């Protein structure tokens, strides 16, 4: 579940970002469930929230890609859909991730697995 201030805007962003579809049977006036486009089940929930965005959330989404070129392309694609780059103050030297924010300001990362610590063993 991701807290958002504008559920329809969040549905538009996250369905495009993750190739999901809005579920007509799992929704309410302040929430929406997104399903996998291939019909394999539910994937993500969106709920209207009045809480402020956490600048350093303990829980966030990591979207994984296999190469640096894919990471660059995915960052640009998501920015084109309405995401924005965050001026992240916790980047380590030579990070394997890029921090973006969804249209509501919720941080998430695009991780290049070819550079990730788990891929360097």
Backbone atoms as SQL, in Angstrom:
CREATE TABLE atoms (id INTEGER PRIMARY KEY, chain TEXT, resi INTEGER, resn TEXT, atom TEXT, x REAL, y REAL, z REAL);
INSERT INTO atoms VALUES
  (1, 'A', 1, 'UNK', 'N', 0.847, -1.164, 0.000),
  (2, 'A', 1, 'UNK', 'CA', 0.000, 0.000, 0.000),
  (3, 'A', 1, 'UNK', 'C', 0.895, 1.231, 0.000),
  (4, 'A', 2, 'UNK', 'N', 0.611, 2.152, -0.907),
  (5, 'A', 2, 'UNK', 'CA', 1.316, 3.425, -0.960),
  (6, 'A', 2, 'UNK', 'C', 0.309, 4.519, -0.639),
  (7, 'A', 3, 'UNK', 'N', 0.655, 5.377, 0.305),
  (8, 'A', 3, 'UNK', 'CA', -0.196, 6.511, 0.635),
  (9, 'A', 3, 'UNK', 'C', 0.005, 7.629, -0.375),
  (10, 'A', 4, 'UNK', 'N', -1.102, 8.170, -0.882),
  (11, 'A', 4, 'UNK', 'CA', -1.059, 9.213, -1.900),
  (12, 'A', 4, 'UNK', 'C', -2.103, 10.284, -1.596),
  (13, 'A', 5, 'UNK', 'N', -1.909, 11.468, -2.139),
  (14, 'A', 5, 'UNK', 'CA', -2.899, 12.529, -1.951),
  (15, 'A', 5, 'UNK', 'C', -3.911, 12.571, -3.076),
  (16, 'A', 6, 'UNK', 'N', -3.547, 12.028, -4.231),
  (17, 'A', 6, 'UNK', 'CA', -4.405, 12.064, -5.417),
  (18, 'A', 6, 'UNK', 'C', -4.447, 10.653, -6.005),
  (19, 'A', 7, 'UNK', 'N', -5.477, 9.891, -5.645),
  (20, 'A', 7, 'UNK', 'CA', -5.559, 8.484, -6.073),
  (21, 'A', 7, 'UNK', 'C', -5.605, 8.349, -7.593),
  (22, 'A', 8, 'UNK', 'N', -6.441, 9.098, -8.329),
  (23, 'A', 8, 'UNK', 'CA', -6.447, 8.938, -9.790),
  (24, 'A', 8, 'UNK', 'C', -5.084, 9.228, -10.437),
  (25, 'A', 9, 'UNK', 'N', -4.387, 10.258, -9.956),
  (26, 'A', 9, 'UNK', 'CA', -3.052, 10.569, -10.497),
  (27, 'A', 9, 'UNK', 'C', -2.088, 9.425, -10.192),
  (28, 'A', 10, 'UNK', 'N', -2.154, 8.879, -8.986),
  (29, 'A', 10, 'UNK', 'CA', -1.283, 7.760, -8.613),
  (30, 'A', 10, 'UNK', 'C', -1.582, 6.523, -9.454),
  (31, 'A', 11, 'UNK', 'N', -2.870, 6.265, -9.717),
  (32, 'A', 11, 'UNK', 'CA', -3.240, 5.135, -10.580),
  (33, 'A', 11, 'UNK', 'C', -2.615, 5.311, -11.962),
  (34, 'A', 12, 'UNK', 'N', -2.723, 6.494, -12.518),
  (35, 'A', 12, 'UNK', 'CA', -2.148, 6.756, -13.839),
  (36, 'A', 12, 'UNK', 'C', -0.641, 6.514, -13.831),
  (37, 'A', 13, 'UNK', 'N', 0.057, 7.043, -12.833),
  (38, 'A', 13, 'UNK', 'CA', 1.512, 6.885, -12.776),
  (39, 'A', 13, 'UNK', 'C', 1.922, 5.430, -12.588),
  (40, 'A', 14, 'UNK', 'N', 1.407, 4.773, -11.532),
  (41, 'A', 14, 'UNK', 'CA', 1.890, 3.435, -11.194),
  (42, 'A', 14, 'UNK', 'C', 1.450, 2.368, -12.196),
  (43, 'A', 15, 'UNK', 'N', 0.279, 2.519, -12.830),
  (44, 'A', 15, 'UNK', 'CA', -0.089, 1.541, -13.861),
  (45, 'A', 15, 'UNK', 'C', 0.864, 1.643, -15.043),
  (46, 'A', 16, 'UNK', 'N', 1.244, 2.849, -15.426),
  (47, 'A', 16, 'UNK', 'CA', 2.196, 3.030, -16.527),
  (48, 'A', 16, 'UNK', 'C', 3.603, 2.630, -16.115),
  (49, 'A', 17, 'UNK', 'N', 4.005, 2.985, -14.906),
  (50, 'A', 17, 'UNK', 'CA', 5.359, 2.703, -14.446),
  (51, 'A', 17, 'UNK', 'C', 5.636, 1.212, -14.344),
  (52, 'A', 18, 'UNK', 'N', 4.653, 0.441, -13.863),
  (53, 'A', 18, 'UNK', 'CA', 4.869, -0.978, -13.578),
  (54, 'A', 18, 'UNK', 'C', 4.060, -1.927, -14.454),
  (55, 'A', 19, 'UNK', 'N', 3.443, -1.418, -15.514),
  (56, 'A', 19, 'UNK', 'CA', 2.626, -2.233, -16.408),
  (57, 'A', 19, 'UNK', 'C', 1.548, -2.988, -15.629),
  (58, 'A', 20, 'UNK', 'N', 0.788, -2.226, -14.843),
  (59, 'A', 20, 'UNK', 'CA', -0.309, -2.776, -14.052),
  (60, 'A', 20, 'UNK', 'C', -1.629, -2.261, -14.606),
  (61, 'A', 21, 'UNK', 'N', -2.723, -2.841, -14.127),
  (62, 'A', 21, 'UNK', 'CA', -4.057, -2.373, -14.499),
  (63, 'A', 21, 'UNK', 'C', -4.867, -2.160, -13.228),
  (64, 'A', 22, 'UNK', 'N', -5.738, -1.166, -13.254),
  (65, 'A', 22, 'UNK', 'CA', -6.609, -0.902, -12.119),
  (66, 'A', 22, 'UNK', 'C', -7.654, -2.003, -12.011),
  (67, 'A', 23, 'UNK', 'N', -7.891, -2.470, -10.800),
  (68, 'A', 23, 'UNK', 'CA', -8.864, -3.522, -10.549),
  (69, 'A', 23, 'UNK', 'C', -10.231, -2.911, -10.286),
  (70, 'A', 24, 'UNK', 'N', -11.241, -3.267, -11.089),
  (71, 'A', 24, 'UNK', 'CA', -12.568, -2.711, -10.844),
  (72, 'A', 24, 'UNK', 'C', -13.254, -3.311, -9.615),
  (73, 'A', 25, 'UNK', 'N', -12.857, -4.502, -9.194),
  (74, 'A', 25, 'UNK', 'CA', -13.544, -5.126, -8.057),
  (75, 'A', 25, 'UNK', 'C', -12.885, -4.838, -6.717),
  (76, 'A', 26, 'UNK', 'N', -11.705, -4.291, -6.689),
  (77, 'A', 26, 'UNK', 'CA', -11.016, -3.987, -5.436),
  (78, 'A', 26, 'UNK', 'C', -10.715, -2.503, -5.368),
  (79, 'A', 27, 'UNK', 'N', -11.755, -1.722, -5.049),
  (80, 'A', 27, 'UNK', 'CA', -11.586, -0.275, -4.967),
  (81, 'A', 27, 'UNK', 'C', -12.622, 0.305, -4.025),
  (82, 'A', 28, 'UNK', 'N', -12.355, 1.491, -3.576),
  (83, 'A', 28, 'UNK', 'CA', -13.276, 2.236, -2.739),
  (84, 'A', 28, 'UNK', 'C', -13.101, 3.709, -3.057),
  (85, 'A', 29, 'UNK', 'N', -13.794, 4.590, -2.355),
  (86, 'A', 29, 'UNK', 'CA', -13.692, 6.015, -2.661),
  (87, 'A', 29, 'UNK', 'C', -12.294, 6.587, -2.384),
  (88, 'A', 30, 'UNK', 'N', -11.533, 5.940, -1.490),
  (89, 'A', 30, 'UNK', 'CA', -10.215, 6.454, -1.127),
  (90, 'A', 30, 'UNK', 'C', -9.083, 5.465, -1.351),
  (91, 'A', 31, 'UNK', 'N', -9.336, 4.402, -2.095),
  (92, 'A', 31, 'UNK', 'CA', -8.279, 3.438, -2.357),
  (93, 'A', 31, 'UNK', 'C', -8.530, 2.702, -3.663),
  (94, 'A', 32, 'UNK', 'N', -7.461, 2.140, -4.198),
  (95, 'A', 32, 'UNK', 'CA', -7.530, 1.408, -5.466),
  (96, 'A', 32, 'UNK', 'C', -6.479, 0.305, -5.432),
  (97, 'A', 33, 'UNK', 'N', -6.833, -0.843, -5.952),
  (98, 'A', 33, 'UNK', 'CA', -5.898, -1.953, -6.075),
  (99, 'A', 33, 'UNK', 'C', -5.485, -2.080, -7.535),
  (100, 'A', 34, 'UNK', 'N', -4.185, -2.283, -7.740),
  (101, 'A', 34, 'UNK', 'CA', -3.647, -2.466, -9.084),
  (102, 'A', 34, 'UNK', 'C', -3.222, -3.918, -9.250),
  (103, 'A', 35, 'UNK', 'N', -3.573, -4.492, -10.395),
  (104, 'A', 35, 'UNK', 'CA', -3.280, -5.893, -10.693),
  (105, 'A', 35, 'UNK', 'C', -2.199, -5.997, -11.752),
  (106, 'A', 36, 'UNK', 'N', -1.583, -7.169, -11.801),
  (107, 'A', 36, 'UNK', 'CA', -0.653, -7.469, -12.894),
  (108, 'A', 36, 'UNK', 'C', -1.445, -7.482, -14.200),
  (109, 'A', 37, 'UNK', 'N', -0.883, -6.897, -15.226),
  (110, 'A', 37, 'UNK', 'CA', -1.579, -6.796, -16.513),
  (111, 'A', 37, 'UNK', 'C', -1.869, -8.166, -17.129),
  (112, 'A', 38, 'UNK', 'N', -1.068, -9.178, -16.791),
  (113, 'A', 38, 'UNK', 'CA', -1.283, -10.510, -17.366),
  (114, 'A', 38, 'UNK', 'C', -2.376, -11.293, -16.642),
  (115, 'A', 39, 'UNK', 'N', -3.030, -10.669, -15.649),
  (116, 'A', 39, 'UNK', 'CA', -4.117, -11.324, -14.933),
  (117, 'A', 39, 'UNK', 'C', -3.668, -12.248, -13.821),
  (118, 'A', 40, 'UNK', 'N', -2.392, -12.241, -13.471),
  (119, 'A', 40, 'UNK', 'CA', -1.874, -13.184, -12.478),
  (120, 'A', 40, 'UNK', 'C', -2.132, -12.778, -11.026),
  (121, 'A', 41, 'UNK', 'N', -2.771, -11.632, -10.805),
  (122, 'A', 41, 'UNK', 'CA', -3.142, -11.282, -9.434),
  (123, 'A', 41, 'UNK', 'C', -2.866, -9.839, -9.077),
  (124, 'A', 42, 'UNK', 'N', -3.139, -9.539, -7.815),
  (125, 'A', 42, 'UNK', 'CA', -2.953, -8.181, -7.314),
  (126, 'A', 42, 'UNK', 'C', -1.473, -7.881, -7.117),
  (127, 'A', 43, 'UNK', 'N', -1.113, -6.590, -7.291),
  (128, 'A', 43, 'UNK', 'CA', 0.281, -6.209, -7.201),
  (129, 'A', 43, 'UNK', 'C', 0.556, -5.069, -6.234),
  (130, 'A', 44, 'UNK', 'N', -0.341, -4.065, -6.180),
  (131, 'A', 44, 'UNK', 'CA', -0.039, -2.853, -5.429),
  (132, 'A', 44, 'UNK', 'C', -1.333, -2.178, -5.005),
  (133, 'A', 45, 'UNK', 'N', -1.339, -1.632, -3.815),
  (134, 'A', 45, 'UNK', 'CA', -2.488, -0.873, -3.349),
  (135, 'A', 45, 'UNK', 'C', -2.137, 0.596, -3.225),
  (136, 'A', 46, 'UNK', 'N', -3.104, 1.449, -3.509),
  (137, 'A', 46, 'UNK', 'CA', -2.959, 2.901, -3.368),
  (138, 'A', 46, 'UNK', 'C', -4.074, 3.382, -2.465),
  (139, 'A', 47, 'UNK', 'N', -3.728, 4.197, -1.464),
  (140, 'A', 47, 'UNK', 'CA', -4.738, 4.691, -0.542),
  (141, 'A', 47, 'UNK', 'C', -4.523, 6.180, -0.283),
  (142, 'A', 48, 'UNK', 'N', -5.630, 6.906, -0.290),
  (143, 'A', 48, 'UNK', 'CA', -5.559, 8.340, 0.005),
  (144, 'A', 48, 'UNK', 'C', -5.023, 8.532, 1.408),
  (145, 'A', 49, 'UNK', 'N', -4.084, 9.471, 1.548),
  (146, 'A', 49, 'UNK', 'CA', -3.450, 9.732, 2.835),
  (147, 'A', 49, 'UNK', 'C', -3.243, 11.220, 3.023),
  (148, 'A', 50, 'UNK', 'N', -3.446, 11.674, 4.233),
  (149, 'A', 50, 'UNK', 'CA', -3.183, 13.068, 4.597),
  (150, 'A', 50, 'UNK', 'C', -1.813, 13.203, 5.253),
  (151, 'A', 51, 'UNK', 'N', -1.159, 12.075, 5.519),
  (152, 'A', 51, 'UNK', 'CA', 0.154, 12.110, 6.167),
  (153, 'A', 51, 'UNK', 'C', 1.194, 12.716, 5.241),
  (154, 'A', 52, 'UNK', 'N', 2.140, 13.463, 5.806),
  (155, 'A', 52, 'UNK', 'CA', 3.197, 14.012, 4.954),
  (156, 'A', 52, 'UNK', 'C', 4.136, 12.900, 4.474),
  (157, 'A', 53, 'UNK', 'N', 4.744, 13.126, 3.340),
  (158, 'A', 53, 'UNK', 'CA', 5.731, 12.185, 2.804),
  (159, 'A', 53, 'UNK', 'C', 6.932, 12.155, 3.740),
  (160, 'A', 54, 'UNK', 'N', 7.444, 10.955, 4.013),
  (161, 'A', 54, 'UNK', 'CA', 8.632, 10.816, 4.841),
  (162, 'A', 54, 'UNK', 'C', 9.869, 11.077, 3.984),
  (163, 'A', 55, 'UNK', 'N', 10.767, 11.965, 4.414),
  (164, 'A', 55, 'UNK', 'CA', 11.947, 12.247, 3.596),
  (165, 'A', 55, 'UNK', 'C', 12.896, 11.053, 3.478),
  (166, 'A', 56, 'UNK', 'N', 12.960, 10.218, 4.492),
  (167, 'A', 56, 'UNK', 'CA', 13.787, 9.010, 4.475),
  (168, 'A', 56, 'UNK', 'C', 12.942, 7.839, 4.969),
  (169, 'A', 57, 'UNK', 'N', 12.025, 7.354, 4.121),
  (170, 'A', 57, 'UNK', 'CA', 11.114, 6.297, 4.589),
  (171, 'A', 57, 'UNK', 'C', 11.855, 4.998, 4.889),
  (172, 'A', 58, 'UNK', 'N', 11.384, 4.327, 5.892),
  (173, 'A', 58, 'UNK', 'CA', 11.982, 3.035, 6.232),
  (174, 'A', 58, 'UNK', 'C', 11.612, 1.972, 5.202),
  (175, 'A', 59, 'UNK', 'N', 10.487, 2.156, 4.545),
  (176, 'A', 59, 'UNK', 'CA', 10.011, 1.200, 3.559),
  (177, 'A', 59, 'UNK', 'C', 9.789, 1.935, 2.249),
  (178, 'A', 60, 'UNK', 'N', 10.336, 1.393, 1.159),
  (179, 'A', 60, 'UNK', 'CA', 10.146, 2.003, -0.151),
  (180, 'A', 60, 'UNK', 'C', 10.282, 0.920, -1.216),
  (181, 'A', 61, 'UNK', 'N', 9.882, 1.241, -2.429),
  (182, 'A', 61, 'UNK', 'CA', 9.999, 0.303, -3.544),
  (183, 'A', 61, 'UNK', 'C', 11.368, 0.420, -4.184),
  (184, 'A', 62, 'UNK', 'N', 11.967, -0.719, -4.547),
  (185, 'A', 62, 'UNK', 'CA', 13.142, -0.778, -5.399),
  (186, 'A', 62, 'UNK', 'C', 12.697, -1.418, -6.707),
  (187, 'A', 63, 'UNK', 'N', 12.882, -0.712, -7.812),
  (188, 'A', 63, 'UNK', 'CA', 12.611, -1.265, -9.138),
  (189, 'A', 63, 'UNK', 'C', 13.950, -1.701, -9.700),
  (190, 'A', 64, 'UNK', 'N', 14.048, -2.951, -10.126),
  (191, 'A', 64, 'UNK', 'CA', 15.318, -3.552, -10.505),
  (192, 'A', 64, 'UNK', 'C', 15.498, -3.614, -12.011),
  (193, 'A', 65, 'UNK', 'N', 16.706, -3.285, -12.458),
  (194, 'A', 65, 'UNK', 'CA', 17.084, -3.405, -13.860),
  (195, 'A', 65, 'UNK', 'C', 18.427, -4.128, -13.910),
  (196, 'A', 66, 'UNK', 'N', 18.795, -4.644, -15.094),
  (197, 'A', 66, 'UNK', 'CA', 19.997, -5.472, -15.209),
  (198, 'A', 66, 'UNK', 'C', 21.270, -4.728, -15.557),
  (199, 'A', 67, 'UNK', 'N', 21.159, -3.538, -16.164),
  (200, 'A', 67, 'UNK', 'CA', 22.353, -2.837, -16.632),
  (201, 'A', 67, 'UNK', 'C', 22.252, -1.337, -16.358),
  (202, 'A', 68, 'UNK', 'N', 23.387, -0.668, -16.462),
  (203, 'A', 68, 'UNK', 'CA', 23.412, 0.783, -16.296),
  (204, 'A', 68, 'UNK', 'C', 22.611, 1.467, -17.398),
  (205, 'A', 69, 'UNK', 'N', 22.698, 0.956, -18.612),
  (206, 'A', 69, 'UNK', 'CA', 21.926, 1.537, -19.717),
  (207, 'A', 69, 'UNK', 'C', 20.429, 1.413, -19.453),
  (208, 'A', 70, 'UNK', 'N', 20.000, 0.261, -18.953),
  (209, 'A', 70, 'UNK', 'CA', 18.581, 0.084, -18.604),
  (210, 'A', 70, 'UNK', 'C', 18.182, 1.028, -17.471),
  (211, 'A', 71, 'UNK', 'N', 19.057, 1.216, -16.511),
  (212, 'A', 71, 'UNK', 'CA', 18.764, 2.128, -15.405),
  (213, 'A', 71, 'UNK', 'C', 18.556, 3.547, -15.929),
  (214, 'A', 72, 'UNK', 'N', 19.459, 4.011, -16.776),
  (215, 'A', 72, 'UNK', 'CA', 19.335, 5.358, -17.340),
  (216, 'A', 72, 'UNK', 'C', 18.040, 5.504, -18.131),
  (217, 'A', 73, 'UNK', 'N', 17.712, 4.498, -18.937),
  (218, 'A', 73, 'UNK', 'CA', 16.488, 4.548, -19.745),
  (219, 'A', 73, 'UNK', 'C', 15.245, 4.520, -18.851),
  (220, 'A', 74, 'UNK', 'N', 15.270, 3.703, -17.801),
  (221, 'A', 74, 'UNK', 'CA', 14.116, 3.597, -16.901),
  (222, 'A', 74, 'UNK', 'C', 13.916, 4.890, -16.126),
  (223, 'A', 75, 'UNK', 'N', 14.996, 5.507, -15.683),
  (224, 'A', 75, 'UNK', 'CA', 14.898, 6.793, -14.981),
  (225, 'A', 75, 'UNK', 'C', 14.232, 7.817, -15.894),
  (226, 'A', 76, 'UNK', 'N', 14.686, 7.910, -17.134),
  (227, 'A', 76, 'UNK', 'CA', 14.111, 8.885, -18.064),
  (228, 'A', 76, 'UNK', 'C', 12.649, 8.570, -18.386),
  (229, 'A', 77, 'UNK', 'N', 12.327, 7.283, -18.543),
  (230, 'A', 77, 'UNK', 'CA', 10.936, 6.884, -18.816),
  (231, 'A', 77, 'UNK', 'C', 10.031, 7.294, -17.665),
  (232, 'A', 78, 'UNK', 'N', 10.463, 7.022, -16.438),
  (233, 'A', 78, 'UNK', 'CA', 9.640, 7.336, -15.267),
  (234, 'A', 78, 'UNK', 'C', 9.513, 8.841, -15.052),
  (235, 'A', 79, 'UNK', 'N', 10.559, 9.585, -15.334),
  (236, 'A', 79, 'UNK', 'CA', 10.459, 11.047, -15.264),
  (237, 'A', 79, 'UNK', 'C', 9.440, 11.533, -16.294),
  (238, 'A', 80, 'UNK', 'N', 9.444, 10.935, -17.465),
  (239, 'A', 80, 'UNK', 'CA', 8.456, 11.275, -18.485),
  (240, 'A', 80, 'UNK', 'C', 7.030, 10.984, -18.058),
  (241, 'A', 81, 'UNK', 'N', 6.851, 10.021, -17.151),
  (242, 'A', 81, 'UNK', 'CA', 5.520, 9.673, -16.637),
  (243, 'A', 81, 'UNK', 'C', 5.096, 10.545, -15.456),
  (244, 'A', 82, 'UNK', 'N', 6.015, 11.353, -14.926),
  (245, 'A', 82, 'UNK', 'CA', 5.657, 12.230, -13.813),
  (246, 'A', 82, 'UNK', 'C', 6.511, 12.091, -12.569),
  (247, 'A', 83, 'UNK', 'N', 7.467, 11.168, -12.565),
  (248, 'A', 83, 'UNK', 'CA', 8.387, 11.057, -11.429),
  (249, 'A', 83, 'UNK', 'C', 9.357, 12.232, -11.464),
  (250, 'A', 84, 'UNK', 'N', 10.068, 12.426, -10.375),
  (251, 'A', 84, 'UNK', 'CA', 11.096, 13.465, -10.331),
  (252, 'A', 84, 'UNK', 'C', 12.330, 12.922, -9.613),
  (253, 'A', 85, 'UNK', 'N', 13.490, 13.489, -9.954),
  (254, 'A', 85, 'UNK', 'CA', 14.724, 13.122, -9.254),
  (255, 'A', 85, 'UNK', 'C', 14.715, 13.770, -7.874),
  (256, 'A', 86, 'UNK', 'N', 15.171, 13.016, -6.885),
  (257, 'A', 86, 'UNK', 'CA', 15.308, 13.574, -5.546),
  (258, 'A', 86, 'UNK', 'C', 16.764, 13.935, -5.301),
  (259, 'A', 87, 'UNK', 'N', 16.984, 15.036, -4.629),
  (260, 'A', 87, 'UNK', 'CA', 18.312, 15.416, -4.199),
  (261, 'A', 87, 'UNK', 'C', 18.600, 14.610, -2.935),
  (262, 'A', 88, 'UNK', 'N', 19.052, 13.373, -3.121),
  (263, 'A', 88, 'UNK', 'CA', 19.178, 12.400, -2.041),
  (264, 'A', 88, 'UNK', 'C', 20.480, 12.636, -1.286),
  (265, 'A', 89, 'UNK', 'N', 20.386, 12.910, -0.013),
  (266, 'A', 89, 'UNK', 'CA', 21.571, 13.216, 0.781),
  (267, 'A', 89, 'UNK', 'C', 22.256, 11.981, 1.361),
  (268, 'A', 90, 'UNK', 'N', 21.739, 10.796, 1.078),
  (269, 'A', 90, 'UNK', 'CA', 22.317, 9.570, 1.628),
  (270, 'A', 90, 'UNK', 'C', 22.980, 8.677, 0.577),
  (271, 'A', 91, 'UNK', 'N', 23.287, 9.227, -0.602),
  (272, 'A', 91, 'UNK', 'CA', 23.968, 8.418, -1.612),
  (273, 'A', 91, 'UNK', 'C', 25.355, 8.014, -1.109),
  (274, 'A', 92, 'UNK', 'N', 25.706, 6.729, -1.250),
  (275, 'A', 92, 'UNK', 'CA', 27.074, 6.318, -0.947),
  (276, 'A', 92, 'UNK', 'C', 27.973, 6.669, -2.141),
  (277, 'A', 93, 'UNK', 'N', 29.284, 6.523, -2.009),
  (278, 'A', 93, 'UNK', 'CA', 30.142, 6.700, -3.181),
  (279, 'A', 93, 'UNK', 'C', 29.761, 5.665, -4.254),
  (280, 'A', 94, 'UNK', 'N', 29.714, 6.068, -5.492),
  (281, 'A', 94, 'UNK', 'CA', 29.397, 5.174, -6.616),
  (282, 'A', 94, 'UNK', 'C', 28.134, 4.339, -6.381),
  (283, 'A', 95, 'UNK', 'N', 27.002, 4.971, -6.179),
  (284, 'A', 95, 'UNK', 'CA', 25.778, 4.222, -5.877),
  (285, 'A', 95, 'UNK', 'C', 25.327, 3.368, -7.056),
  (286, 'A', 96, 'UNK', 'N', 24.683, 2.256, -6.723),
  (287, 'A', 96, 'UNK', 'CA', 24.088, 1.384, -7.742),
  (288, 'A', 96, 'UNK', 'C', 22.612, 1.708, -7.942),
  (289, 'A', 97, 'UNK', 'N', 22.131, 2.765, -7.303),
  (290, 'A', 97, 'UNK', 'CA', 20.720, 3.127, -7.362),
  (291, 'A', 97, 'UNK', 'C', 20.564, 4.623, -7.620),
  (292, 'A', 98, 'UNK', 'N', 19.380, 4.957, -8.184),
  (293, 'A', 98, 'UNK', 'CA', 18.972, 6.342, -8.385),
  (294, 'A', 98, 'UNK', 'C', 17.664, 6.514, -7.631),
  (295, 'A', 99, 'UNK', 'N', 17.555, 7.590, -6.864),
  (296, 'A', 99, 'UNK', 'CA', 16.347, 7.836, -6.077),
  (297, 'A', 99, 'UNK', 'C', 15.454, 8.806, -6.839),
  (298, 'A', 100, 'UNK', 'N', 14.215, 8.363, -7.058),
  (299, 'A', 100, 'UNK', 'CA', 13.183, 9.186, -7.680),
  (300, 'A', 100, 'UNK', 'C', 12.033, 9.339, -6.694),
  (301, 'A', 101, 'UNK', 'N', 11.108, 10.219, -7.030),
  (302, 'A', 101, 'UNK', 'CA', 9.872, 10.351, -6.257),
  (303, 'A', 101, 'UNK', 'C', 8.703, 10.221, -7.219),
  (304, 'A', 102, 'UNK', 'N', 7.641, 9.548, -6.774),
  (305, 'A', 102, 'UNK', 'CA', 6.428, 9.473, -7.580),
  (306, 'A', 102, 'UNK', 'C', 5.749, 10.846, -7.566),
  (307, 'A', 103, 'UNK', 'N', 4.675, 11.052, -8.305),
  (308, 'A', 103, 'UNK', 'CA', 4.034, 12.379, -8.333),
  (309, 'A', 103, 'UNK', 'C', 3.577, 12.897, -6.968),
  (310, 'A', 104, 'UNK', 'N', 3.421, 12.017, -5.980),
  (311, 'A', 104, 'UNK', 'CA', 3.065, 12.448, -4.631),
  (312, 'A', 104, 'UNK', 'C', 4.279, 12.729, -3.766),
  (313, 'A', 105, 'UNK', 'N', 5.476, 12.502, -4.300),
  (314, 'A', 105, 'UNK', 'CA', 6.697, 12.747, -3.539),
  (315, 'A', 105, 'UNK', 'C', 7.231, 11.544, -2.791),
  (316, 'A', 106, 'UNK', 'N', 6.597, 10.362, -2.964),
  (317, 'A', 106, 'UNK', 'CA', 7.068, 9.150, -2.300),
  (318, 'A', 106, 'UNK', 'C', 8.353, 8.659, -2.959),
  (319, 'A', 107, 'UNK', 'N', 9.458, 8.551, -2.202),
  (320, 'A', 107, 'UNK', 'CA', 10.721, 8.080, -2.783),
  (321, 'A', 107, 'UNK', 'C', 10.669, 6.610, -3.184),
  (322, 'A', 108, 'UNK', 'N', 11.359, 6.292, -4.267),
  (323, 'A', 108, 'UNK', 'CA', 11.585, 4.914, -4.682),
  (324, 'A', 108, 'UNK', 'C', 12.896, 4.880, -5.450),
  (325, 'A', 109, 'UNK', 'N', 13.459, 3.704, -5.632),
  (326, 'A', 109, 'UNK', 'CA', 14.781, 3.581, -6.250),
  (327, 'A', 109, 'UNK', 'C', 14.742, 2.746, -7.524),
  (328, 'A', 110, 'UNK', 'N', 15.641, 3.086, -8.432),
  (329, 'A', 110, 'UNK', 'CA', 15.908, 2.262, -9.601),
  (330, 'A', 110, 'UNK', 'C', 17.307, 1.690, -9.375),
  (331, 'A', 111, 'UNK', 'N', 17.400, 0.375, -9.197),
  (332, 'A', 111, 'UNK', 'CA', 18.652, -0.284, -8.839),
  (333, 'A', 111, 'UNK', 'C', 19.224, -1.013, -10.052),
  (334, 'A', 112, 'UNK', 'N', 20.495, -0.734, -10.338),
  (335, 'A', 112, 'UNK', 'CA', 21.233, -1.411, -11.407),
  (336, 'A', 112, 'UNK', 'C', 21.879, -2.656, -10.800),
  (337, 'A', 113, 'UNK', 'N', 21.320, -3.837, -11.083),
  (338, 'A', 113, 'UNK', 'CA', 21.819, -5.072, -10.485),
  (339, 'A', 113, 'UNK', 'C', 23.236, -5.423, -10.936),
  (340, 'A', 114, 'UNK', 'N', 23.667, -4.906, -12.081),
  (341, 'A', 114, 'UNK', 'CA', 25.041, -5.199, -12.527),
  (342, 'A', 114, 'UNK', 'C', 26.060, -4.497, -11.643),
  (343, 'A', 115, 'UNK', 'N', 25.624, -3.508, -10.883),
  (344, 'A', 115, 'UNK', 'CA', 26.522, -2.759, -10.000),
  (345, 'A', 115, 'UNK', 'C', 26.176, -2.946, -8.532),
  (346, 'A', 116, 'UNK', 'N', 25.124, -3.699, -8.255),
  (347, 'A', 116, 'UNK', 'CA', 24.665, -3.877, -6.872),
  (348, 'A', 116, 'UNK', 'C', 25.680, -4.699, -6.074),
  (349, 'A', 117, 'UNK', 'N', 25.776, -4.432, -4.783),
  (350, 'A', 117, 'UNK', 'CA', 26.695, -5.218, -3.954),
  (351, 'A', 117, 'UNK', 'C', 26.444, -6.712, -4.059),
  (352, 'A', 118, 'UNK', 'N', 25.196, -7.145, -4.189),
  (353, 'A', 118, 'UNK', 'CA', 24.906, -8.576, -4.287),
  (354, 'A', 118, 'UNK', 'C', 25.376, -9.160, -5.613),
  (355, 'A', 119, 'UNK', 'N', 25.553, -8.324, -6.641),
  (356, 'A', 119, 'UNK', 'CA', 26.009, -8.819, -7.938),
  (357, 'A', 119, 'UNK', 'C', 27.516, -8.807, -8.102),
  (358, 'A', 120, 'UNK', 'N', 28.238, -8.323, -7.090),
  (359, 'A', 120, 'UNK', 'CA', 29.688, -8.202, -7.227),
  (360, 'A', 120, 'UNK', 'C', 30.455, -9.331, -6.560),
  (361, 'A', 121, 'UNK', 'N', 29.749, -10.334, -6.054),
  (362, 'A', 121, 'UNK', 'CA', 30.428, -11.420, -5.333),
  (363, 'A', 121, 'UNK', 'C', 31.205, -12.324, -6.245);
